[in-house]
């Protein structure tokens, strides 16, 4: 259908002038505009004595580890001993864009890199003019001064986009960033560290046996009736990899944010640290509304006894049943074969797919969720409660951003974004009060504790498993990882929006003789920009207040997405050893006896892929541990 058939010439001219590339527009839209004391005290709970012989130690001769097995005669041996280097700061590159690190380990960096390549690359990819001598690599833009880390206000790149000088007037196809786009770009720049993080001293190595002894001592302090609901999460793997200071704090914040982001509680509930170094945390699954049978598939059948049990299959191969004096006793006290997970593994399992939805307690189908939340969008439209911003893009279609009050008092918010990228006989200009025009929908709703829930669905309400192209790199994968990506974009809550349809529709409505009631509904739905700004600001303020209760400062990078993406990165020898619960030297000494996945470490300072490490994880534990080891060991 030609453009003139979609509305008046004036409307069509506006639609044409506002056109954007499909991929770049979707990239912004999916982010709805609408991650040391001495050894004797590291793991000792307050007023609990460590069992004899249970103190942390980096010595390979401790009771937790067997004598290194003899290498087969033809297996060879590493050419040189492992000599780890002390890290100079506490945060691993997530991403270290200032030195050319990969943007794929940070959602906002990925979004920005995609925008620059798609929308600026036609002119600047070859390093022209001189200010772009390094091309569009983020590190080069920082070095040239176009991006000023920590200050979007002082960054010429953002200023030129805001004042309209870039892309240049008359350039076709011209990319005009939306206010939500600019907010994401500003957020990325402001999150870049202006200075390197302070150096920190790694904590002493913690052996798994010492950790399980501390967990057992802690659970025995809990009332007998509470123990079946007690579970534990820890950072000992990150600490043993010599992450420290801000890096460990980021993992703590990821834990705090995620457990409360999949909670039905009306209040924020922080996990309780049981040790001085805050490496081990206790949760009570009742605090988050997980102490009930879980239907993962939303098919009416029970798939797990409770929320924790629902997480464990998705946390494989890291959710292993261990047998041994401390691990077996802890399992008996808590009533679960796997009472402990690392924060990394928990973040991976609980932030995506059916597990995320089930823990949150919502239905797989969007319309069923709306019913359970007490929402009736059609009635709210008639009652004048729905608020909308909309616009049209020739190569994208209609985009509608809607807000409904949520909760008995209407003090919370439910946002949804429809993208209608399928040709229709009419546009949003012709049918401004249509509720469901989109082929796919993203929803963000305010939880009772002030944090947000996220989902993406097709127009029939079923979940999206392959996110449409134009999200971020993580969303191209077949898993539905939208919640993790949305957390990264919406660090301050809903992004600002601007309506580009309402004024035209109201003007045309007056001329076409719409009734007073119809005009009243239109006027209540397509509200003024200042009123929409106030709604976004008020909703964002409640979200920021919830983050403050978690100890997350306004404007800070999202800890959940960063921990998620960092966990998926390849592992060097030291990190692999830390996740296996042994010093790097012990892993080095046992390379010949370990599964073939570890063989590359013998050739030099290399890394192995997370998938290969995971496949060999349980077998490697059997080789390296003689106590508290997998139940599947020979």
Backbone torsions as a table, in degrees:
resi	resn	phi	psi	omega
1	UNK	NA	134.4	-179.1
2	UNK	-78.2	162.9	-170.6
3	UNK	-63.4	-33.5	-175.9
4	UNK	-63.2	-24.2	179.3
5	UNK	-74.9	-8.0	-175.6
6	UNK	-98.2	4.2	178.3
7	UNK	157.3	-169.4	-178.9
8	UNK	-69.3	158.9	177.3
9	UNK	-55.8	-38.0	180.0
10	UNK	-63.9	-42.5	178.4
11	UNK	-63.9	-42.6	-178.2
12	UNK	-66.2	-35.5	176.8
13	UNK	-63.0	-40.7	179.5
14	UNK	-65.6	-40.9	179.8
15	UNK	-61.6	-42.0	-179.0
16	UNK	-66.4	-43.8	-177.9
17	UNK	-65.9	-25.1	-177.1
18	UNK	-93.7	4.8	-174.2
19	UNK	-62.6	144.9	178.2
20	UNK	-136.3	163.1	176.7
21	UNK	-66.8	144.6	-176.9
22	UNK	-58.5	-48.5	-176.1
23	UNK	-64.9	-44.1	-177.2
24	UNK	-68.8	-38.8	179.4
25	UNK	-64.0	-45.6	179.4
26	UNK	-63.9	-31.9	179.8
27	UNK	-59.4	-38.1	179.3
28	UNK	-81.8	-32.6	-173.2
29	UNK	-74.0	-34.3	-179.5
30	UNK	-63.6	-30.4	166.4
31	UNK	-79.8	89.1	-166.0
32	UNK	-51.0	116.1	174.4
33	UNK	-72.9	28.8	-165.0
34	UNK	-96.5	NA	NA
35	UNK	NA	NA	NA
36	UNK	NA	89.4	176.4
37	UNK	-87.8	-166.2	179.2
38	UNK	-77.1	171.2	-172.8
39	UNK	-55.8	-32.8	-173.2
40	UNK	-70.3	-11.7	-174.8
41	UNK	-119.5	-3.0	-174.5
42	UNK	-59.8	-42.1	-174.8
43	UNK	-121.4	21.1	-177.8
44	UNK	-91.0	115.0	174.7
45	UNK	-59.4	153.5	-178.9
46	UNK	-56.4	131.5	176.5
47	UNK	63.6	20.3	175.7
48	UNK	-118.6	126.3	178.9
49	UNK	-82.5	136.0	175.7
50	UNK	-66.6	132.2	176.8
51	UNK	-56.4	148.6	-177.0
52	UNK	-55.0	134.5	177.8
53	UNK	77.1	7.5	-175.4
54	UNK	-100.2	6.2	-176.2
55	UNK	-70.1	152.2	178.7
56	UNK	-64.2	147.8	178.3
57	UNK	-158.8	148.7	176.5
58	UNK	-97.3	6.8	-177.2
59	UNK	-78.6	129.8	177.4
60	UNK	-63.7	-11.6	-176.6
61	UNK	-89.7	5.7	-178.2
62	UNK	-66.6	161.2	-178.1
63	UNK	-63.3	-22.4	-177.2
64	UNK	-69.4	-25.0	-174.5
65	UNK	-116.6	139.1	178.8
66	UNK	-76.3	168.2	171.9
67	UNK	-62.9	137.0	-180.0
68	UNK	-56.2	127.9	-179.8
69	UNK	-68.4	151.9	179.8
70	UNK	-69.6	139.6	179.7
71	UNK	-75.3	141.7	175.2
72	UNK	-57.3	149.9	-174.1
73	UNK	-59.5	-32.5	-176.0
74	UNK	-101.6	10.5	-175.2
75	UNK	-81.0	-19.2	-176.5
76	UNK	77.7	-179.1	178.9
77	UNK	-148.7	156.4	179.7
78	UNK	-57.4	146.5	-175.0
79	UNK	-73.5	-26.7	-178.5
80	UNK	-148.4	154.2	-178.5
81	UNK	-70.8	156.0	178.7
82	UNK	-78.6	128.2	178.7
83	UNK	-127.6	93.6	-177.7
84	UNK	-68.2	150.0	176.4
85	UNK	-103.3	140.1	179.7
86	UNK	-71.9	127.7	179.2
87	UNK	-65.7	151.3	-177.9
88	UNK	-93.0	-12.0	177.2
89	UNK	-148.1	172.7	-173.0
90	UNK	-91.1	-16.7	-175.0
91	UNK	-108.2	121.1	174.4
92	UNK	-67.9	160.2	-177.0
93	UNK	-62.0	113.3	-177.7
94	UNK	-136.7	62.8	-11.4
95	UNK	-96.5	160.2	175.3
96	UNK	-86.2	68.9	-176.5
97	UNK	-66.7	-21.3	179.8
98	UNK	-68.7	-17.6	177.3
99	UNK	-122.1	23.6	175.1
100	UNK	85.1	15.9	-179.2
101	UNK	-66.6	164.1	-176.4
102	UNK	-69.8	131.1	178.4
103	UNK	-73.9	-16.0	-173.4
104	UNK	-68.0	-7.5	178.1
105	UNK	-97.5	14.9	175.1
106	UNK	-148.0	126.1	-173.7
107	UNK	-63.1	-48.0	-177.8
108	UNK	-64.3	-39.0	177.9
109	UNK	-62.5	-37.7	178.3
110	UNK	-65.0	-45.4	179.1
111	UNK	-59.0	-48.2	-178.3
112	UNK	-63.7	-43.3	179.5
113	UNK	-61.2	-38.9	178.7
114	UNK	-66.3	-43.7	177.8
115	UNK	-57.8	-49.6	-176.8
116	UNK	-60.9	-43.5	-179.4
117	UNK	-65.5	-41.4	-175.2
118	UNK	-77.1	-37.4	-168.9
119	UNK	-106.5	-18.5	-178.9
120	UNK	-117.5	-14.7	-173.1
121	UNK	-63.9	-28.4	-177.1
122	UNK	-62.2	-27.6	179.3
123	UNK	-105.8	-37.2	-166.9
124	UNK	-107.9	-3.8	-175.2
125	UNK	-62.2	-29.2	-177.8
126	UNK	-91.7	9.2	175.6
127	UNK	89.3	19.9	177.3
128	UNK	-109.9	143.7	-9.0
129	UNK	-73.9	-160.7	-171.8
130	UNK	-60.5	-34.1	-178.6
131	UNK	-65.2	-16.8	177.7
132	UNK	-108.6	31.4	-174.7
133	UNK	-57.4	-29.8	180.0
134	UNK	-90.3	7.3	-177.7
135	UNK	79.9	-155.4	-174.2
136	UNK	-103.5	9.4	175.3
137	UNK	-61.2	137.6	-176.3
138	UNK	-58.2	-39.6	179.7
139	UNK	-61.8	-38.0	179.9
140	UNK	-69.0	-39.3	178.5
141	UNK	-65.2	-33.8	175.6
142	UNK	-69.7	-45.3	-178.7
143	UNK	-62.2	-36.1	-178.8
144	UNK	-78.4	-10.3	179.8
145	UNK	90.3	1.2	178.1
146	UNK	-71.4	-29.5	170.8
147	UNK	-115.7	125.8	178.2
148	UNK	-106.3	105.7	-176.8
149	UNK	-52.2	131.4	177.2
150	UNK	84.7	-2.7	-177.0
151	UNK	-145.0	92.7	174.9
152	UNK	-66.1	-31.7	-178.8
153	UNK	-63.9	-28.6	-178.2
154	UNK	-99.2	5.7	-175.5
155	UNK	-92.6	114.2	-179.7
156	UNK	-58.0	-32.0	-179.6
157	UNK	-58.0	-48.7	-179.9
158	UNK	-68.3	-40.5	-178.5
159	UNK	-60.6	-40.1	-178.3
160	UNK	-69.2	-33.0	176.3
161	UNK	-72.1	-40.2	-178.3
162	UNK	-66.2	-39.8	-177.9
163	UNK	-83.6	-0.9	175.8
164	UNK	84.7	2.2	-179.5
165	UNK	-76.3	-17.9	175.5
166	UNK	-132.0	129.7	-5.9
167	UNK	-64.4	156.3	-175.0
168	UNK	-66.6	149.3	179.0
169	UNK	-58.7	135.8	178.5
170	UNK	88.5	-8.5	-180.0
171	UNK	-76.1	132.2	179.5
172	UNK	-123.7	136.7	-4.5
173	UNK	-77.3	131.7	-177.8
174	UNK	-85.4	132.6	179.4
175	UNK	-100.7	118.9	175.8
176	UNK	-111.8	113.9	-178.7
177	UNK	-69.4	144.0	175.4
178	UNK	-85.0	168.7	-179.6
179	UNK	-63.8	-32.7	176.7
180	UNK	-66.0	-38.1	176.4
181	UNK	-59.5	-47.4	-177.3
182	UNK	-64.2	-35.4	177.6
183	UNK	-64.8	-39.3	178.2
184	UNK	-66.4	-44.5	178.8
185	UNK	-61.8	-44.7	178.8
186	UNK	-62.5	-40.2	179.9
187	UNK	-63.1	-42.5	178.4
188	UNK	-59.6	-46.9	-178.4
189	UNK	-64.1	-43.7	-177.6
190	UNK	-66.8	-25.9	-180.0
191	UNK	-82.4	-13.6	176.8
192	UNK	-68.6	131.7	-178.6
193	UNK	-67.7	130.1	177.8
194	UNK	-71.7	-26.3	179.1
195	UNK	-135.6	155.5	175.9
196	UNK	-59.3	145.9	178.2
197	UNK	-63.8	151.5	-178.9
198	UNK	-64.3	147.2	176.7
199	UNK	-66.7	151.8	178.8
200	UNK	-143.3	158.6	-177.6
201	UNK	-97.8	121.5	178.0
202	UNK	-59.1	149.5	177.0
203	UNK	-75.6	161.6	176.5
204	UNK	-60.4	151.5	179.1
205	UNK	-61.4	139.0	-179.5
206	UNK	-115.2	119.9	177.4
207	UNK	-79.6	146.2	178.3
208	UNK	-55.0	-37.0	179.8
209	UNK	-61.8	-39.7	178.1
210	UNK	-66.5	-39.3	179.2
211	UNK	-63.5	-46.2	-178.8
212	UNK	-67.8	-31.6	176.0
213	UNK	-64.8	-40.4	178.7
214	UNK	-67.3	-40.1	178.0
215	UNK	-64.1	-41.7	179.7
216	UNK	-64.5	-43.0	178.5
217	UNK	-61.7	-37.9	-179.0
218	UNK	-69.4	-45.2	-176.6
219	UNK	-65.4	-30.8	178.7
220	UNK	-69.1	-17.8	175.7
221	UNK	-81.9	-15.1	-177.2
222	UNK	-82.8	150.9	176.2
223	UNK	-56.6	143.7	-176.2
224	UNK	-56.0	-37.4	-177.9
225	UNK	-72.6	-17.4	-179.7
226	UNK	-89.8	-22.5	-172.0
227	UNK	-58.4	-35.6	178.4
228	UNK	-64.0	-12.9	-178.9
229	UNK	-107.7	1.0	-178.2
230	UNK	-87.1	133.8	175.1
231	UNK	-137.5	163.8	-174.7
232	UNK	-131.7	144.6	176.6
233	UNK	-133.5	144.7	-173.6
234	UNK	-145.3	163.6	-179.5
235	UNK	-116.0	17.6	-173.8
236	UNK	-63.8	-31.6	178.0
237	UNK	-65.0	-41.7	178.5
238	UNK	-67.4	-41.4	179.4
239	UNK	-65.7	-41.4	179.2
240	UNK	-66.8	-23.1	173.9
241	UNK	-82.7	9.4	177.1
242	UNK	66.9	27.6	164.1
243	UNK	-73.8	143.5	-176.7
244	UNK	-152.2	176.4	174.6
245	UNK	49.2	-123.3	-176.1
246	UNK	-60.0	-31.4	-179.4
247	UNK	-65.6	-42.3	177.2
248	UNK	-69.1	-37.0	179.5
249	UNK	-64.2	-36.4	177.4
250	UNK	-62.5	-39.1	177.4
251	UNK	-67.4	-39.0	176.5
252	UNK	-61.0	-44.3	-179.4
253	UNK	-65.4	-35.8	176.2
254	UNK	-61.9	-42.6	177.0
255	UNK	-62.2	-50.8	-177.4
256	UNK	-59.5	-43.7	-176.5
257	UNK	-70.0	-42.9	-173.9
258	UNK	-69.8	-44.4	-178.9
259	UNK	-62.1	-32.2	178.5
260	UNK	-83.9	-16.9	176.5
261	UNK	-83.7	-9.8	174.5
262	UNK	-121.1	41.5	-175.1
263	UNK	-120.7	145.2	174.3
264	UNK	-100.3	3.9	-179.6
265	UNK	-70.0	152.4	177.7
266	UNK	-85.4	-4.9	-179.2
267	UNK	-130.2	155.2	174.5
268	UNK	-74.6	131.2	179.2
269	UNK	-125.1	112.9	-178.6
270	UNK	-84.0	136.5	171.3
271	UNK	-57.1	151.4	-176.0
272	UNK	-99.3	122.7	176.2
273	UNK	-71.9	134.5	-178.6
274	UNK	-106.9	0.0	-178.6
275	UNK	-134.1	161.8	-176.7
276	UNK	-61.0	-39.5	-176.0
277	UNK	-82.2	-3.6	179.6
278	UNK	57.5	48.9	175.9
279	UNK	-103.3	-18.6	-179.1
280	UNK	-123.9	134.9	-175.8
281	UNK	-131.0	142.1	177.1
282	UNK	-105.3	136.8	170.8
283	UNK	-126.2	156.6	172.3
284	UNK	-114.3	117.2	-172.8
285	UNK	-63.5	-18.0	176.2
286	UNK	-67.9	-27.9	-178.2
287	UNK	-65.1	-22.1	-175.2
288	UNK	-114.0	6.5	178.8
289	UNK	76.2	30.2	-178.3
290	UNK	-102.3	-1.4	-172.4
291	UNK	-87.1	59.2	178.3
292	UNK	-156.8	161.4	178.7
293	UNK	-59.7	145.0	-174.8
294	UNK	-116.1	131.9	175.1
295	UNK	-106.0	94.6	-176.1
296	UNK	-67.9	-39.8	-175.5
297	UNK	-85.9	-5.4	-176.8
298	UNK	54.1	44.7	-180.0
299	UNK	-118.0	12.5	178.2
300	UNK	88.9	-1.1	179.4
301	UNK	-108.5	154.5	-179.7
302	UNK	-88.2	125.5	-179.3
303	UNK	-106.2	-19.2	-178.6
304	UNK	-153.3	149.3	-176.5
305	UNK	-68.2	-29.7	-179.9
306	UNK	-159.9	-179.8	-176.8
307	UNK	-62.4	-39.2	179.3
308	UNK	-64.5	-43.4	178.6
309	UNK	-63.7	-28.9	177.7
310	UNK	-70.6	-29.0	-179.4
311	UNK	-74.3	-36.4	-168.2
312	UNK	-56.6	-45.2	179.9
313	UNK	-60.4	-36.9	179.9
314	UNK	-76.8	-14.4	178.3
315	UNK	-89.9	1.1	177.3
316	UNK	-66.7	148.4	8.1
317	UNK	-90.2	18.7	-172.6
318	UNK	-97.4	-7.0	177.6
319	UNK	-98.9	77.6	-173.7
320	UNK	-103.9	141.3	171.0
321	UNK	-76.1	122.8	179.2
322	UNK	-106.6	146.1	174.9
323	UNK	-120.1	138.4	-177.4
324	UNK	161.5	169.4	-174.2
325	UNK	-53.6	-52.3	-176.4
326	UNK	-79.2	-46.6	-176.3
327	UNK	-63.5	-41.6	-179.5
328	UNK	-67.9	-40.0	178.8
329	UNK	-65.1	-39.7	178.9
330	UNK	-64.6	-42.1	178.2
331	UNK	-62.4	-39.5	179.7
332	UNK	-65.9	-40.5	-178.3
333	UNK	-68.4	-36.8	-176.3
334	UNK	-91.7	-15.7	178.7
335	UNK	77.6	17.9	177.1
336	UNK	-134.0	140.4	-178.9
337	UNK	-67.7	-21.4	-179.6
338	UNK	-129.0	86.2	-176.9
339	UNK	-87.3	-4.0	-174.3
340	UNK	-134.6	136.1	173.0
341	UNK	-134.3	151.1	170.2
342	UNK	-73.5	153.7	178.2
343	UNK	-59.3	-41.1	179.5
344	UNK	-55.5	-50.3	-177.7
345	UNK	-66.4	-38.0	178.8
346	UNK	-64.1	-44.0	179.5
347	UNK	-60.1	-43.3	178.4
348	UNK	-59.8	-43.9	-172.6
349	UNK	-78.0	-36.9	-168.4
350	UNK	-95.0	-7.7	-173.9
351	UNK	-100.5	4.8	-176.6
352	UNK	-147.9	160.2	172.2
353	UNK	69.6	-157.4	-177.8
354	UNK	-63.6	-29.7	-179.4
355	UNK	-63.6	-46.5	178.7
356	UNK	-57.9	-48.7	-179.0
357	UNK	-62.5	-43.5	-176.8
358	UNK	-67.9	-40.7	177.3
359	UNK	-62.8	-36.9	179.6
360	UNK	-70.8	-19.5	176.1
361	UNK	81.0	30.4	178.9
362	UNK	-115.6	165.7	-177.4
363	UNK	-83.0	159.0	178.5
364	UNK	-68.4	-38.5	-179.5
365	UNK	-85.2	130.4	-176.5
366	UNK	-57.9	-41.1	-176.6
367	UNK	-69.6	-33.1	173.8
368	UNK	-65.4	-39.4	177.6
369	UNK	-62.0	-43.6	179.9
370	UNK	-60.7	-40.7	178.1
371	UNK	-61.8	-44.1	-178.7
372	UNK	-68.8	-27.0	176.3
373	UNK	-81.3	-2.9	179.3
374	UNK	80.1	24.8	-177.4
375	UNK	-99.2	142.1	173.0
376	UNK	-137.1	85.8	-175.1
377	UNK	-55.4	-40.2	-178.4
378	UNK	-63.5	-44.7	179.3
379	UNK	-66.8	-37.7	178.7
380	UNK	-64.1	-34.4	176.3
381	UNK	-63.5	-47.2	-180.0
382	UNK	-64.5	-33.3	-178.2
383	UNK	-82.0	-3.0	179.2
384	UNK	77.5	23.5	-179.2
385	UNK	-95.6	-21.2	-177.0
386	UNK	-78.2	138.1	177.0
387	UNK	-119.7	140.3	-172.2
388	UNK	-141.4	143.6	164.8
389	UNK	-125.1	138.0	-176.7
390	UNK	-144.8	157.4	173.8
391	UNK	-159.7	169.3	-177.3
392	UNK	-125.7	139.6	173.8
393	UNK	-129.0	130.3	-174.4
394	UNK	-55.7	-41.5	-176.1
395	UNK	-95.1	1.2	-178.7
396	UNK	-118.5	-36.7	-177.4
397	UNK	102.1	-162.2	-179.6
398	UNK	-79.1	139.6	175.3
399	UNK	-124.8	121.5	-178.7
400	UNK	-121.3	128.0	178.8
401	UNK	-118.1	118.9	-170.8
402	UNK	-122.3	149.5	176.0
403	UNK	-133.8	135.3	174.7
404	UNK	-124.9	145.8	170.9
405	UNK	-68.8	145.8	-174.9
406	UNK	-130.5	144.9	179.2
407	UNK	94.6	163.7	-175.4
408	UNK	-58.5	-39.0	-179.3
409	UNK	-92.8	-1.8	-178.9
410	UNK	67.5	22.7	-176.6
411	UNK	-89.8	-7.8	175.0
412	UNK	-104.8	177.7	-173.4
413	UNK	-132.2	147.8	174.0
414	UNK	-129.2	115.7	179.7
415	UNK	-110.1	143.6	167.8
416	UNK	-142.6	147.1	-179.4
417	UNK	-118.9	126.3	175.2
418	UNK	-107.9	132.2	172.3
419	UNK	-115.6	115.9	-176.8
420	UNK	-103.6	81.8	-176.8
421	UNK	-97.2	27.2	174.6
422	UNK	-116.5	135.5	-177.1
423	UNK	-61.7	132.4	175.8
424	UNK	-128.4	161.9	180.0
425	UNK	-71.9	-22.4	-179.4
426	UNK	-126.6	159.8	178.2
427	UNK	-113.0	178.2	177.1
428	UNK	-63.4	-25.7	175.7
429	UNK	-64.9	-36.2	-178.4
430	UNK	-81.6	-33.3	-178.2
431	UNK	-127.0	68.6	-171.8
432	UNK	-67.4	-15.3	-177.3
433	UNK	-106.1	10.3	173.4
434	UNK	-60.4	137.2	179.8
435	UNK	-89.7	-37.8	-171.2
436	UNK	-127.4	87.7	177.6
437	UNK	-102.2	-16.5	-168.1
438	UNK	-78.1	150.0	170.3
439	UNK	-78.5	-29.7	174.3
440	UNK	-143.8	157.1	-171.4
441	UNK	-135.9	141.4	170.1
442	UNK	-115.1	135.4	178.8
443	UNK	-122.9	144.5	173.5
444	UNK	-132.5	125.5	178.6
445	UNK	-133.1	150.6	-175.9
446	UNK	-83.6	123.6	178.2
447	UNK	-76.0	162.8	179.4
448	UNK	-57.2	-26.6	-179.5
449	UNK	-90.1	3.1	176.5
450	UNK	99.4	-16.7	174.9
451	UNK	-79.3	-175.9	-172.9
452	UNK	-121.6	149.1	168.7
453	UNK	-107.6	154.5	-175.3
454	UNK	-136.9	146.6	170.7
455	UNK	-155.3	158.1	172.1
456	UNK	-129.2	134.5	-174.3
457	UNK	-140.0	154.5	170.9
458	UNK	-77.0	173.5	-174.4
459	UNK	-68.9	-12.6	174.0
460	UNK	-90.4	4.2	177.2
461	UNK	93.7	-12.2	-178.4
462	UNK	-73.9	153.9	-175.9
463	UNK	-66.1	146.0	171.7
464	UNK	-83.7	125.4	175.4
465	UNK	-104.3	-28.0	173.2
466	UNK	-111.8	101.7	-175.9
467	UNK	-63.5	135.8	-179.6
468	UNK	-56.3	144.4	-179.9
469	UNK	-58.4	142.3	-177.3
470	UNK	114.8	-3.0	173.8
471	UNK	-78.8	-124.7	175.3
472	UNK	-125.8	170.7	-173.6
473	UNK	-52.2	-42.1	-178.4
474	UNK	-62.7	-26.0	-176.0
475	UNK	-85.3	-6.4	176.6
476	UNK	-73.6	-17.8	-177.7
477	UNK	-70.0	159.8	-177.2
478	UNK	-70.8	-18.6	178.5
479	UNK	-74.5	152.1	177.0
480	UNK	-86.9	92.2	-176.6
481	UNK	-102.5	25.3	-173.0
482	UNK	-62.8	-35.7	-176.9
483	UNK	-61.6	-45.3	178.3
484	UNK	-60.0	-44.8	-179.6
485	UNK	-67.2	-39.5	-179.7
486	UNK	-66.2	-37.5	177.2
487	UNK	-59.1	-37.1	-178.4
488	UNK	-69.3	-40.2	-178.8
489	UNK	-74.0	-37.3	-172.2
490	UNK	-100.4	54.5	-178.8
491	UNK	-67.8	-18.5	177.4
492	UNK	-115.5	11.2	-177.3
493	UNK	101.3	-153.5	-180.0
494	UNK	-60.0	143.0	176.8
495	UNK	-84.1	156.0	179.3
496	UNK	-63.1	149.6	-179.7
497	UNK	-134.4	157.6	175.7
498	UNK	-135.9	129.0	176.5
499	UNK	-83.6	136.2	179.1
500	UNK	-124.3	17.6	-176.4
501	UNK	-122.4	-39.5	-169.5
502	UNK	-53.7	-45.8	-177.7
503	UNK	-61.8	-43.4	178.9
504	UNK	-63.5	-44.1	-177.6
505	UNK	-63.8	-44.4	-179.9
506	UNK	-64.6	-41.7	178.5
507	UNK	-63.1	-46.1	178.7
508	UNK	-65.8	-34.3	179.2
509	UNK	-64.8	-39.7	177.3
510	UNK	-62.1	-39.1	-177.5
511	UNK	-76.2	-26.4	-175.4
512	UNK	-92.5	1.0	173.9
513	UNK	81.1	29.7	174.8
514	UNK	-62.3	151.5	-178.9
515	UNK	-69.8	164.2	179.6
516	UNK	-62.2	-38.9	179.1
517	UNK	-64.6	-41.9	179.3
518	UNK	-64.6	-41.5	178.8
519	UNK	-66.2	-34.6	178.9
520	UNK	-65.3	-42.3	178.1
521	UNK	-64.8	-42.5	178.1
522	UNK	-59.8	-45.7	-178.5
523	UNK	-65.7	-33.5	178.9
524	UNK	-75.0	-28.1	-176.5
525	UNK	-82.1	-51.5	179.6
526	UNK	-91.3	84.7	-172.7
527	UNK	-83.1	165.9	-179.1
528	UNK	-64.3	155.3	-177.9
529	UNK	-57.0	-41.6	-178.9
530	UNK	-63.9	-36.8	179.1
531	UNK	-69.6	-39.6	177.2
532	UNK	-65.6	-40.6	177.5
533	UNK	-58.3	-39.3	-179.3
534	UNK	-67.5	-39.5	177.2
535	UNK	-62.0	-46.8	179.3
536	UNK	-60.7	-42.5	-179.1
537	UNK	-64.4	-44.5	-178.9
538	UNK	-65.4	-43.3	178.5
539	UNK	-64.4	-40.3	178.6
540	UNK	-65.1	-36.4	-179.0
541	UNK	-63.7	-39.1	178.4
542	UNK	-67.1	-38.5	178.8
543	UNK	-65.1	-44.3	179.5
544	UNK	-64.8	-33.1	177.0
545	UNK	-65.4	-38.4	177.1
546	UNK	-66.4	-41.0	177.3
547	UNK	-61.9	-37.7	179.6
548	UNK	-61.4	-36.4	177.0
549	UNK	-65.5	-24.6	177.4
550	UNK	-85.3	-7.8	-177.4
551	UNK	86.0	17.6	-180.0
552	UNK	-100.7	122.6	-176.2
553	UNK	-76.6	150.5	177.0
554	UNK	-58.2	136.1	178.5
555	UNK	83.7	-5.4	179.7
556	UNK	-71.2	150.1	176.8
557	UNK	-58.9	148.8	177.8
558	UNK	-67.7	121.9	-177.4
559	UNK	-73.8	-31.6	-175.6
560	UNK	-64.4	-50.1	-177.5
561	UNK	-66.8	-34.7	-179.9
562	UNK	-69.8	-42.3	177.7
563	UNK	-66.6	-38.9	178.6
564	UNK	-59.2	-52.1	-175.7
565	UNK	-71.6	-33.0	177.8
566	UNK	-65.2	-37.6	-178.9
567	UNK	-64.0	-30.7	-178.8
568	UNK	-81.1	-5.3	-178.4
569	UNK	-73.6	157.3	176.1
570	UNK	-57.7	154.6	-176.3
571	UNK	-108.7	131.8	169.5
572	UNK	-83.4	178.1	-174.5
573	UNK	-61.4	-41.5	-177.3
574	UNK	-65.7	-42.4	-180.0
575	UNK	-69.5	-38.9	177.0
576	UNK	-60.1	-43.7	179.2
577	UNK	-62.6	-42.7	-178.7
578	UNK	-61.9	-40.6	-179.9
579	UNK	-72.1	-21.9	175.3
580	UNK	-88.8	-3.4	175.8
581	UNK	77.5	27.6	178.1
582	UNK	-134.0	157.0	173.4
583	UNK	-64.7	153.5	-179.4
584	UNK	-59.1	-34.0	-180.0
585	UNK	-63.8	-37.2	179.6
586	UNK	-70.0	-40.0	176.6
587	UNK	-62.1	-42.3	179.0
588	UNK	-59.6	-44.9	-177.3
589	UNK	-66.1	-22.3	-175.9
590	UNK	-107.0	12.7	-176.4
591	UNK	-55.4	-39.4	-176.3
592	UNK	-65.7	-23.8	-177.8
593	UNK	-96.4	-7.2	-176.1
594	UNK	-87.1	165.5	177.7
595	UNK	-57.7	158.0	-176.4
596	UNK	-57.6	-23.2	-179.2
597	UNK	-57.8	-25.8	-176.8
598	UNK	-90.6	-6.9	-175.9
599	UNK	-56.8	-36.3	-179.2
600	UNK	-57.5	-25.5	-179.9
601	UNK	-61.5	-25.7	-178.3
602	UNK	-72.3	-14.7	-175.7
603	UNK	-91.1	-9.5	-179.4
604	UNK	145.0	-167.2	-178.2
605	UNK	-76.5	81.0	-178.1
606	UNK	-118.8	174.1	176.1
607	UNK	-124.8	155.9	176.1
608	UNK	-117.4	151.9	-177.3
609	UNK	-69.6	149.3	-179.5
610	UNK	-58.2	-40.4	-177.8
611	UNK	-62.8	-42.2	179.5
612	UNK	-66.4	-39.9	177.8
613	UNK	-62.7	-44.4	-179.0
614	UNK	-61.8	-40.0	179.8
615	UNK	-62.9	-31.3	-176.8
616	UNK	-99.7	1.9	-170.6
617	UNK	-59.7	-54.6	-175.1
618	UNK	-63.6	-43.3	-179.9
619	UNK	-63.4	-37.0	178.9
620	UNK	-66.6	-37.9	176.7
621	UNK	-61.1	-38.7	-179.6
622	UNK	-63.9	-35.2	179.0
623	UNK	-72.1	-39.5	-168.2
624	UNK	-91.6	-17.1	-174.1
625	UNK	-124.7	137.2	175.7
626	UNK	-108.7	0.4	-175.9
627	UNK	-144.0	140.9	-176.7
628	UNK	50.9	61.7	-175.6
629	UNK	-118.4	165.8	-177.5
630	UNK	-54.9	142.0	179.3
631	UNK	-64.7	-18.3	-178.8
632	UNK	-86.3	-3.4	-179.0
633	UNK	-63.0	147.3	177.6
634	UNK	-61.0	NA	NA
